[in-house]
Amino acid sequence: MKKRLSPQEKKELAYKRDHYVSGGESRHAFRKNWPKKKAMLNQKHRHRSDEMLHRLEKLGDFASIESSAIEATADQLRKADPREKLFKWGVHSLKEYVETNQKKSEDRATHNRRNRELITKRCTDLVQALERDSDSPRARTFLREVELGGGWGWDFSMFLRWYPEWRPRLQKAWSAVMRVREKAARRQQNKETQKHRAKLLRKAAQNRGKAH
């Protein structure tokens, strides 16, 4: 009677015997494409065989075939299976497949952690720079990138999703920057209005002088 394997033994056996193919395709694509590749190769072999047989049929009789110089055709027909062979590359066992996926997962986690640390540092430094002096070089660069639609929008959206407690500080700093900009815009507008009014007064005075 065949020995019944335990779950652990079945798993160990699967690790050794089961294999996956990752030759530039997903497993689902490979399952569909491999039969097509085999069918195309068999079709190529049939066409080549039919072509060689047709060349012999043109010779007519057995004597002509025997004295024919078509050595390649004779050699090909003498072989038991002259088909080309398909090769699978990227084949590895289930154990190797699992270990590779685990390593990729660990590398991805490490990359995500480092990326989060980098985004967190950049965003906190910029919020603090806005709070200290909204006219500093770093603050001006940040504001210019935001106005131009740079990548800071995505960084800050992720940062605020991770640390929502920073949202009030950013809103407060941004409101202060907007108030300073609005004041500067009003001052500039007042200057332009005064210049325009002075220009109109000078023109009116010149017109009165010409009239007298």
C-alpha positions in Angstrom: 0.0 0.0 0.0 1.3 3.4 -0.9 2.3 5.5 2.0 0.1 8.5 2.7 2.0 11.8 2.8 1.6 14.3 5.5 0.7 18.0 4.5 4.3 19.0 5.3 5.7 16.2 3.0 3.2 17.2 0.3 4.4 20.8 0.5 8.1 19.8 0.4 7.4 17.6 -2.6 5.5 20.4 -4.4 8.5 22.7 -3.7 10.8 20.2 -5.5 8.5 19.0 -8.4 6.3 22.0 -9.3 7.8 24.5 -11.7 6.8 27.9 -13.1 7.8 29.5 -16.3 8.5 33.3 -16.2 10.2 33.8 -19.5 9.0 37.3 -20.1 5.3 36.3 -19.8 2.8 35.9 -17.1 1.7 32.4 -16.2 -1.7 33.0 -17.8 -0.2 34.3 -21.1 2.2 31.4 -21.2 -0.6 28.8 -20.9 -2.2 30.4 -24.0 0.9 31.1 -26.0 2.7 27.8 -25.6 0.2 25.7 -27.5 0.2 28.3 -30.3 4.0 28.2 -30.5 3.9 24.4 -30.8 1.1 24.5 -33.4 3.1 27.0 -35.5 6.2 24.9 -35.3 4.3 21.7 -36.3 2.8 23.6 -39.2 6.2 24.8 -40.3 7.4 21.2 -40.2 4.5 19.9 -42.2 4.9 22.6 -44.9 8.6 21.8 -45.1 7.9 18.0 -45.5 5.2 18.6 -48.1 7.6 20.8 -50.0 10.3 18.2 -50.1 7.9 15.4 -51.1 6.5 17.6 -53.8 10.0 18.1 -55.2 10.5 14.3 -55.3 7.1 13.7 -56.9 8.2 16.0 -59.8 11.0 13.5 -60.7 8.5 11.0 -61.8 9.9 7.4 -61.4 12.0 5.5 -58.9 15.2 5.6 -61.1 15.0 9.4 -61.3 14.6 9.6 -57.5 17.6 7.3 -56.9 19.8 9.3 -59.3 18.6 12.7 -57.9 21.1 15.1 -56.4 18.6 16.3 -53.8 20.6 15.1 -50.8 19.1 17.5 -48.3 15.7 16.1 -49.0 16.8 12.5 -48.7 18.6 13.3 -45.5 15.6 15.1 -44.0 13.2 12.2 -44.9 15.6 9.7 -43.5 15.4 11.3 -40.0 12.8 10.0 -37.6 11.8 13.5 -36.3 13.4 16.5 -38.1 11.2 19.0 -36.1 12.7 22.0 -34.4 12.5 22.0 -30.7 10.9 24.6 -28.5 12.8 25.6 -25.3 11.4 27.1 -22.2 13.5 29.7 -20.5 13.0 31.2 -17.1 11.9 27.9 -15.6 12.3 27.5 -11.9 10.9 25.4 -9.1 8.1 26.4 -6.8 10.6 26.9 -4.0 12.7 29.3 -6.1 9.5 31.1 -7.3 8.3 31.6 -3.7 11.7 32.8 -2.6 11.9 35.3 -5.5 8.5 36.7 -4.7 9.4 37.1 -1.1 12.6 39.0 -1.9 10.7 41.3 -4.3 8.1 41.9 -1.6 10.8 42.8 0.9 12.6 45.0 -1.6 9.3 46.8 -2.4 8.6 47.3 1.3 12.1 48.7 1.8 11.6 51.1 -1.2 8.2 52.3 0.1 9.6 52.9 3.6 12.5 54.9 2.2 10.2 56.9 -0.1 7.9 57.7 2.7 10.7 58.9 4.9 12.0 61.1 2.1 8.6 62.6 1.3 7.9 63.2 5.1 11.2 65.0 5.5 10.8 67.2 2.5 7.2 68.1 3.4 7.9 68.9 7.0 10.9 71.0 6.1 8.8 73.0 3.6 6.0 73.6 6.0 8.4 74.8 8.7 10.1 77.0 6.0 6.7 78.6 5.2 6.0 79.2 8.9 9.4 80.8 9.5 9.6 83.0 6.3 7.3 82.7 3.3 9.8 84.8 1.3 12.8 82.4 1.8 14.3 80.7 -1.3 12.9 77.3 -0.4 9.5 78.7 0.2 9.5 80.6 -3.0 10.6 77.5 -4.9 7.8 75.5 -3.4 5.2 78.1 -4.1 6.4 78.4 -7.7 6.2 74.6 -8.2 2.7 74.5 -6.8 1.6 77.3 -9.1 3.1 75.5 -12.1 1.5 72.2 -11.2 4.7 70.4 -10.1 5.0 67.1 -8.3 4.6 68.7 -4.9 0.8 68.2 -5.1 1.1 64.4 -5.0 3.8 64.5 -2.3 1.7 66.7 0.0 -1.5 64.7 -0.7 0.4 61.5 0.4 2.0 63.3 3.4 -1.3 64.6 4.7 -2.9 61.2 4.3 -0.2 59.7 6.4 -0.1 62.6 8.9 -3.4 64.5 9.0 -2.3 66.4 12.1 -0.1 68.5 9.8 -3.0 69.7 7.7 -3.9 72.7 10.1 -0.3 73.9 10.1 -0.1 73.8 6.3 -3.4 75.6 5.9 -2.4 78.2 8.4 1.0 78.8 6.7 -0.6 78.8 3.2 -3.3 81.3 4.4 -0.5 83.6 5.7 1.3 83.4 2.4 -2.0 84.3 0.5 -2.6 87.3 2.8 0.9 88.6 2.2 0.3 88.2 -1.6 -3.0 89.8 -1.5 -1.6 92.8 0.4 1.2 93.1 -2.1 -1.3 92.9 -5.0 -3.4 95.6 -3.4 -0.4 97.9 -2.9 0.6 97.3 -6.5 -2.9 98.0 -7.7 -3.0 101.2 -5.6 0.3 102.4 -7.1 -1.0 101.7 -10.6 -4.2 103.6 -9.8 -2.3 106.6 -8.4 0.0 106.7 -11.5 -3.0 106.6 -13.8 -4.7 109.4 -11.8 -1.6 111.5 -11.9 -1.3 111.0 -15.6 -4.9 112.1 -16.1 -4.4 115.2 -14.0 -1.2 116.2 -15.9 -3.1 115.7 -19.2 -6.0 117.8 -17.9 -3.6 120.6 -16.8 -1.9 120.6 -20.2 -5.3 120.9 -21.9 -6.3 123.8 -19.8 -3.0 125.6 -20.5 -3.5 125.1 -24.2 -7.0 126.5 -23.9 -5.8 129.7 -22.3 
